[in-house]
Amino acid sequence: MATNTPDVTAAWQALVAQHRLDVHEWDMAGVDENLRASFMGHMFVTTDDRNIIVVPVGQDPRERLIAVAKLVEHLERVA
């Protein structure tokens, strides 16, 4: 069951807006089961400095927020 509360929704919207994230959901059905079970998200930084986030379709909103926040944190450390 998804744990999408107003707090999670507000935090997600703020994170996406603050870091100008372009979020894409990918259907992981065709991916190897081991990778599919552990995949939480991936970030691409394009040559024109766009931050593209890829997350699994149907991911729990709280899990998505945590995963993307960690990706953004990593991006900020290496910048």
Phi and psi in radians as a Rosetta constraint file:
Dihedral C 1 N 2 CA 2 C 2 CIRCULARHARMONIC -1.228 0.35
Dihedral N 2 CA 2 C 2 N 3 CIRCULARHARMONIC 2.478 0.35
Dihedral C 2 N 3 CA 3 C 3 CIRCULARHARMONIC -1.884 0.35
Dihedral N 3 CA 3 C 3 N 4 CIRCULARHARMONIC 1.036 0.35
Dihedral C 3 N 4 CA 4 C 4 CIRCULARHARMONIC -1.647 0.35
Dihedral N 4 CA 4 C 4 N 5 CIRCULARHARMONIC 1.743 0.35
Dihedral C 4 N 5 CA 5 C 5 CIRCULARHARMONIC -1.858 0.35
Dihedral N 5 CA 5 C 5 N 6 CIRCULARHARMONIC 2.902 0.35
Dihedral C 5 N 6 CA 6 C 6 CIRCULARHARMONIC -0.972 0.35
Dihedral N 6 CA 6 C 6 N 7 CIRCULARHARMONIC -0.628 0.35
Dihedral C 6 N 7 CA 7 C 7 CIRCULARHARMONIC -1.138 0.35
Dihedral N 7 CA 7 C 7 N 8 CIRCULARHARMONIC -0.742 0.35
Dihedral C 7 N 8 CA 8 C 8 CIRCULARHARMONIC -1.145 0.35
Dihedral N 8 CA 8 C 8 N 9 CIRCULARHARMONIC -0.768 0.35
Dihedral C 8 N 9 CA 9 C 9 CIRCULARHARMONIC -1.078 0.35
Dihedral N 9 CA 9 C 9 N 10 CIRCULARHARMONIC -0.794 0.35
Dihedral C 9 N 10 CA 10 C 10 CIRCULARHARMONIC -1.127 0.35
Dihedral N 10 CA 10 C 10 N 11 CIRCULARHARMONIC -0.738 0.35
Dihedral C 10 N 11 CA 11 C 11 CIRCULARHARMONIC -1.128 0.35
Dihedral N 11 CA 11 C 11 N 12 CIRCULARHARMONIC -0.707 0.35
Dihedral C 11 N 12 CA 12 C 12 CIRCULARHARMONIC -1.083 0.35
Dihedral N 12 CA 12 C 12 N 13 CIRCULARHARMONIC -0.853 0.35
Dihedral C 12 N 13 CA 13 C 13 CIRCULARHARMONIC -1.071 0.35
Dihedral N 13 CA 13 C 13 N 14 CIRCULARHARMONIC -0.693 0.35
Dihedral C 13 N 14 CA 14 C 14 CIRCULARHARMONIC -1.159 0.35
Dihedral N 14 CA 14 C 14 N 15 CIRCULARHARMONIC -0.759 0.35
Dihedral C 14 N 15 CA 15 C 15 CIRCULARHARMONIC -1.072 0.35
Dihedral N 15 CA 15 C 15 N 16 CIRCULARHARMONIC -0.819 0.35
Dihedral C 15 N 16 CA 16 C 16 CIRCULARHARMONIC -1.086 0.35
Dihedral N 16 CA 16 C 16 N 17 CIRCULARHARMONIC -0.777 0.35
Dihedral C 16 N 17 CA 17 C 17 CIRCULARHARMONIC -1.205 0.35
Dihedral N 17 CA 17 C 17 N 18 CIRCULARHARMONIC -0.788 0.35
Dihedral C 17 N 18 CA 18 C 18 CIRCULARHARMONIC -1.062 0.35
Dihedral N 18 CA 18 C 18 N 19 CIRCULARHARMONIC -0.653 0.35
Dihedral C 18 N 19 CA 19 C 19 CIRCULARHARMONIC -1.844 0.35
Dihedral N 19 CA 19 C 19 N 20 CIRCULARHARMONIC 0.162 0.35
Dihedral C 19 N 20 CA 20 C 20 CIRCULARHARMONIC 0.835 0.35
Dihedral N 20 CA 20 C 20 N 21 CIRCULARHARMONIC 0.962 0.35
Dihedral C 20 N 21 CA 21 C 21 CIRCULARHARMONIC -1.496 0.35
Dihedral N 21 CA 21 C 21 N 22 CIRCULARHARMONIC 2.418 0.35
Dihedral C 21 N 22 CA 22 C 22 CIRCULARHARMONIC -1.821 0.35
Dihedral N 22 CA 22 C 22 N 23 CIRCULARHARMONIC 1.818 0.35
Dihedral C 22 N 23 CA 23 C 23 CIRCULARHARMONIC -1.691 0.35
Dihedral N 23 CA 23 C 23 N 24 CIRCULARHARMONIC 2.305 0.35
Dihedral C 23 N 24 CA 24 C 24 CIRCULARHARMONIC -2.219 0.35
Dihedral N 24 CA 24 C 24 N 25 CIRCULARHARMONIC 2.365 0.35
Dihedral C 24 N 25 CA 25 C 25 CIRCULARHARMONIC -1.699 0.35
Dihedral N 25 CA 25 C 25 N 26 CIRCULARHARMONIC 2.306 0.35
Dihedral C 25 N 26 CA 26 C 26 CIRCULARHARMONIC -1.995 0.35
Dihedral N 26 CA 26 C 26 N 27 CIRCULARHARMONIC 2.399 0.35
Dihedral C 26 N 27 CA 27 C 27 CIRCULARHARMONIC -1.348 0.35
Dihedral N 27 CA 27 C 27 N 28 CIRCULARHARMONIC 2.065 0.35
Dihedral C 27 N 28 CA 28 C 28 CIRCULARHARMONIC -1.622 0.35
Dihedral N 28 CA 28 C 28 N 29 CIRCULARHARMONIC 0.154 0.35
Dihedral C 28 N 29 CA 29 C 29 CIRCULARHARMONIC -1.016 0.35
Dihedral N 29 CA 29 C 29 N 30 CIRCULARHARMONIC -0.572 0.35
Dihedral C 29 N 30 CA 30 C 30 CIRCULARHARMONIC -1.551 0.35
Dihedral N 30 CA 30 C 30 N 31 CIRCULARHARMONIC 0.045 0.35
Dihedral C 30 N 31 CA 31 C 31 CIRCULARHARMONIC -1.620 0.35
Dihedral N 31 CA 31 C 31 N 32 CIRCULARHARMONIC 2.557 0.35
Dihedral C 31 N 32 CA 32 C 32 CIRCULARHARMONIC -0.836 0.35
Dihedral N 32 CA 32 C 32 N 33 CIRCULARHARMONIC 2.426 0.35
Dihedral C 32 N 33 CA 33 C 33 CIRCULARHARMONIC -0.988 0.35
Dihedral N 33 CA 33 C 33 N 34 CIRCULARHARMONIC -0.695 0.35
Dihedral C 33 N 34 CA 34 C 34 CIRCULARHARMONIC -1.108 0.35
Dihedral N 34 CA 34 C 34 N 35 CIRCULARHARMONIC -0.748 0.35
Dihedral C 34 N 35 CA 35 C 35 CIRCULARHARMONIC -1.238 0.35
Dihedral N 35 CA 35 C 35 N 36 CIRCULARHARMONIC -0.738 0.35
Dihedral C 35 N 36 CA 36 C 36 CIRCULARHARMONIC -1.017 0.35
Dihedral N 36 CA 36 C 36 N 37 CIRCULARHARMONIC -0.697 0.35
Dihedral C 36 N 37 CA 37 C 37 CIRCULARHARMONIC -1.210 0.35
Dihedral N 37 CA 37 C 37 N 38 CIRCULARHARMONIC -0.448 0.35
Dihedral C 37 N 38 CA 38 C 38 CIRCULARHARMONIC -1.879 0.35
Dihedral N 38 CA 38 C 38 N 39 CIRCULARHARMONIC -0.123 0.35
Dihedral C 38 N 39 CA 39 C 39 CIRCULARHARMONIC -1.307 0.35
Dihedral N 39 CA 39 C 39 N 40 CIRCULARHARMONIC 2.121 0.35
Dihedral C 39 N 40 CA 40 C 40 CIRCULARHARMONIC -1.983 0.35
Dihedral N 40 CA 40 C 40 N 41 CIRCULARHARMONIC -0.442 0.35
Dihedral C 40 N 41 CA 41 C 41 CIRCULARHARMONIC 2.900 0.35
Dihedral N 41 CA 41 C 41 N 42 CIRCULARHARMONIC 2.830 0.35
Dihedral C 41 N 42 CA 42 C 42 CIRCULARHARMONIC -2.569 0.35
Dihedral N 42 CA 42 C 42 N 43 CIRCULARHARMONIC 2.569 0.35
Dihedral C 42 N 43 CA 43 C 43 CIRCULARHARMONIC -2.097 0.35
Dihedral N 43 CA 43 C 43 N 44 CIRCULARHARMONIC 2.372 0.35
Dihedral C 43 N 44 CA 44 C 44 CIRCULARHARMONIC -2.026 0.35
Dihedral N 44 CA 44 C 44 N 45 CIRCULARHARMONIC 2.379 0.35
Dihedral C 44 N 45 CA 45 C 45 CIRCULARHARMONIC -1.929 0.35
Dihedral N 45 CA 45 C 45 N 46 CIRCULARHARMONIC 2.089 0.35
Dihedral C 45 N 46 CA 46 C 46 CIRCULARHARMONIC -1.442 0.35
Dihedral N 46 CA 46 C 46 N 47 CIRCULARHARMONIC 2.946 0.35
Dihedral C 46 N 47 CA 47 C 47 CIRCULARHARMONIC -1.119 0.35
Dihedral N 47 CA 47 C 47 N 48 CIRCULARHARMONIC -0.377 0.35
Dihedral C 47 N 48 CA 48 C 48 CIRCULARHARMONIC -1.736 0.35
Dihedral N 48 CA 48 C 48 N 49 CIRCULARHARMONIC 0.413 0.35
Dihedral C 48 N 49 CA 49 C 49 CIRCULARHARMONIC 1.122 0.35
Dihedral N 49 CA 49 C 49 N 50 CIRCULARHARMONIC 0.505 0.35
Dihedral C 49 N 50 CA 50 C 50 CIRCULARHARMONIC -1.520 0.35
Dihedral N 50 CA 50 C 50 N 51 CIRCULARHARMONIC 2.500 0.35
Dihedral C 50 N 51 CA 51 C 51 CIRCULARHARMONIC -1.801 0.35
Dihedral N 51 CA 51 C 51 N 52 CIRCULARHARMONIC 1.858 0.35
Dihedral C 51 N 52 CA 52 C 52 CIRCULARHARMONIC -1.789 0.35
Dihedral N 52 CA 52 C 52 N 53 CIRCULARHARMONIC 2.205 0.35
Dihedral C 52 N 53 CA 53 C 53 CIRCULARHARMONIC -1.909 0.35
Dihedral N 53 CA 53 C 53 N 54 CIRCULARHARMONIC 2.338 0.35
Dihedral C 53 N 54 CA 54 C 54 CIRCULARHARMONIC -2.035 0.35
Dihedral N 54 CA 54 C 54 N 55 CIRCULARHARMONIC 2.207 0.35
Dihedral C 54 N 55 CA 55 C 55 CIRCULARHARMONIC -2.307 0.35
Dihedral N 55 CA 55 C 55 N 56 CIRCULARHARMONIC 2.730 0.35
Dihedral C 55 N 56 CA 56 C 56 CIRCULARHARMONIC -1.235 0.35
Dihedral N 56 CA 56 C 56 N 57 CIRCULARHARMONIC 2.522 0.35
Dihedral C 56 N 57 CA 57 C 57 CIRCULARHARMONIC -1.061 0.35
Dihedral N 57 CA 57 C 57 N 58 CIRCULARHARMONIC 2.392 0.35
Dihedral C 57 N 58 CA 58 C 58 CIRCULARHARMONIC 1.369 0.35
Dihedral N 58 CA 58 C 58 N 59 CIRCULARHARMONIC 0.157 0.35
Dihedral C 58 N 59 CA 59 C 59 CIRCULARHARMONIC -1.116 0.35
Dihedral N 59 CA 59 C 59 N 60 CIRCULARHARMONIC 2.479 0.35
Dihedral C 59 N 60 CA 60 C 60 CIRCULARHARMONIC -1.003 0.35
Dihedral N 60 CA 60 C 60 N 61 CIRCULARHARMONIC 2.282 0.35
Dihedral C 60 N 61 CA 61 C 61 CIRCULARHARMONIC -1.012 0.35
Dihedral N 61 CA 61 C 61 N 62 CIRCULARHARMONIC -0.643 0.35
Dihedral C 61 N 62 CA 62 C 62 CIRCULARHARMONIC -1.193 0.35
Dihedral N 62 CA 62 C 62 N 63 CIRCULARHARMONIC -0.729 0.35
Dihedral C 62 N 63 CA 63 C 63 CIRCULARHARMONIC -1.104 0.35
Dihedral N 63 CA 63 C 63 N 64 CIRCULARHARMONIC -0.717 0.35
Dihedral C 63 N 64 CA 64 C 64 CIRCULARHARMONIC -1.097 0.35
Dihedral N 64 CA 64 C 64 N 65 CIRCULARHARMONIC -0.792 0.35
Dihedral C 64 N 65 CA 65 C 65 CIRCULARHARMONIC -1.031 0.35
Dihedral N 65 CA 65 C 65 N 66 CIRCULARHARMONIC -0.801 0.35
Dihedral C 65 N 66 CA 66 C 66 CIRCULARHARMONIC -1.119 0.35
Dihedral N 66 CA 66 C 66 N 67 CIRCULARHARMONIC -0.802 0.35
Dihedral C 66 N 67 CA 67 C 67 CIRCULARHARMONIC -1.086 0.35
Dihedral N 67 CA 67 C 67 N 68 CIRCULARHARMONIC -0.814 0.35
Dihedral C 67 N 68 CA 68 C 68 CIRCULARHARMONIC -1.232 0.35
Dihedral N 68 CA 68 C 68 N 69 CIRCULARHARMONIC -0.628 0.35
Dihedral C 68 N 69 CA 69 C 69 CIRCULARHARMONIC -1.063 0.35
Dihedral N 69 CA 69 C 69 N 70 CIRCULARHARMONIC -0.685 0.35
Dihedral C 69 N 70 CA 70 C 70 CIRCULARHARMONIC -1.166 0.35
Dihedral N 70 CA 70 C 70 N 71 CIRCULARHARMONIC -0.683 0.35
Dihedral C 70 N 71 CA 71 C 71 CIRCULARHARMONIC -1.111 0.35
Dihedral N 71 CA 71 C 71 N 72 CIRCULARHARMONIC -0.753 0.35
Dihedral C 71 N 72 CA 72 C 72 CIRCULARHARMONIC -1.139 0.35
Dihedral N 72 CA 72 C 72 N 73 CIRCULARHARMONIC -0.724 0.35
Dihedral C 72 N 73 CA 73 C 73 CIRCULARHARMONIC -1.035 0.35
Dihedral N 73 CA 73 C 73 N 74 CIRCULARHARMONIC -0.758 0.35
Dihedral C 73 N 74 CA 74 C 74 CIRCULARHARMONIC -1.103 0.35
Dihedral N 74 CA 74 C 74 N 75 CIRCULARHARMONIC -0.756 0.35
Dihedral C 74 N 75 CA 75 C 75 CIRCULARHARMONIC -1.033 0.35
Dihedral N 75 CA 75 C 75 N 76 CIRCULARHARMONIC -0.737 0.35
Dihedral C 75 N 76 CA 76 C 76 CIRCULARHARMONIC -1.185 0.35
Dihedral N 76 CA 76 C 76 N 77 CIRCULARHARMONIC -0.585 0.35
Dihedral C 76 N 77 CA 77 C 77 CIRCULARHARMONIC -1.192 0.35
Dihedral N 77 CA 77 C 77 N 78 CIRCULARHARMONIC -0.633 0.35
Dihedral C 77 N 78 CA 78 C 78 CIRCULARHARMONIC -1.551 0.35
Dihedral N 78 CA 78 C 78 N 79 CIRCULARHARMONIC -0.151 0.35
